[in-house]
Amino acid sequence: MRISIGNDHAGPEYKKAIVTFLEAKGHEVINHGTDSSDSVDYPDFAHPVAEDVESGNVNFGIIICGSGNGIAMSANKHQGIRAAVCWMKEIAVLARQHNNANIISIPARFTSVHQAVEMVEVFLTTEFEGGRHALRVNKIACQ
């Protein structure tokens, strides 16, 4: 599986742990994030990840910022992107099962690195249920 990851200054430690986990599982990771804690602007990292997912260059995206919100808002500006802010693995499961989320947004200041890795694992392995959820997901996009 190919996965795109991006993070601002709140997420280098999280990104490093997630990338290590993913590569150990045999996944290819495209890194658009910063490796520094110096202040940067989260949209600069959200847009390349969203473009990778939107174009089909990758299967999923992972984005990380302090609250998870700003970076998700930026990614969700892209047509066809469904970035879900997840702070526990149960939310990550539902984001995939019910919303067919294609990007997980992790709030680094509100989860541990361990929780983040667990969320990524369930996000990538949970299937979209379709059915009544597909009808709702299809209504998300403004056409």
N, C-alpha and C positions, 0 to 999 in steps of 0.2 A: 504494500500500500504506500502511496505517496501522500505526505502530509506537509502542509505549509504552516509555519509558526512565526508569530510576530509578537513583540513585547516592547513596552516602554521601560523606563528606568526602575519601575517597581517590580519588574519580573525577571531579571537575568538569572537569579538563583533557581527560580521555578522553571524557566526555559531549559537551563542546563540539565536539571533532573529529568524533565520530560523527554528531552532529546536523547539522553542516555538510555532511558527506559524504552523509547520507541526503536532506537537503533539496535538494542539488544534483542528486540522482537523481530528484527529483520526489515523494519520499515525504512523507507527513504524520507529524509526530512529536509525541507527547503527552509532555510533560516533567513527571515527578514527582520529579526529583532536586534536590539542593542545588547551589547555585553557589558555595558557600563551603568553605574548608578547615577551618572550625570543626567540632569533634567533634559528630557526630549519631549516631542509632541506625539502623542499616541496615534493620531490619524496617519502619520508618516509610516507607521508599521501596520495599521489595519488595512489600508487600501491595497498594498501588494498581496497580502494574504487573501483578501476578498477577490482580487483579480485572478489569483491562482485557482481558487475554487470555482469562480464564475466561468472561467475559460475551460475547465475540465482538466487543467494541468495537474491537479491533485485530487485526491478523494475527499479530504476533509481539511479544515483549518483549525488552528488553535491560536487564540489571541489572549494576551495577558496585560492588565494594567492594574492600578491600585484598587479601584472599585469594580472593574470589569465593565462598567457602564459606558464610559466615553469611547472606549475602543470598540465596543459592540455597536454603539450608535453609528460610528464611522463606517464599520463594515456593512451594517444594514442599509446604508445608502445605495448599495449595489443591488441591481435587480437580480433576483434569484438567490440572494444570500439570506439565510436564516441563522443569524448569530444569536446564541442563547447564553445569557449570563447564568452560570452554575456555581453554587457554593457548597453543594454536597452531592454525593454520587446519585442519590435518588432523583434529584432535579436533572442531572445529566441523562439518566435513563429516560425520564419522561420527555426531555427535549428531543431525543431521538425517536422514541416510540410514537409520540403524539404530534410533534411539530416538524419532524423530519429535518431538524437542525443540521446544518452542514458546517457550522463553525461553533466551537465551544469557546466562551469567553470566561476567563478565570479572574476573580478578584483577589489579587495577591495579598492585599492587606486584611483579608477576611477569611482566608483559608491557609492551611499549612501546605508545605511542599508535598508531604505524603498524601493529603487529601486531593491535591491537584493531580498527582499521578494517578490515583484511583479513579478520579472523575474522567480523565482522558481515557483510561483503559475501558471503562464501561461505555463511554460515549462512542468509541470506535467499534465496539463489539455488539452494540444494541441495534437491532433492526427497526426500521419504521414499520408500524402496524398497518398503515394504509386504511382501507375501509372508510368509516365515517371521518377519520382524521384526514384522509386525503382530500375530502371535500372541503374541509376547513383550511387546510394548507393552501389549496388552490385559490382560495379567496384572499390570501395575504397579498399576493402580487397585484399591484394596480396596473391595469392594462389600458 
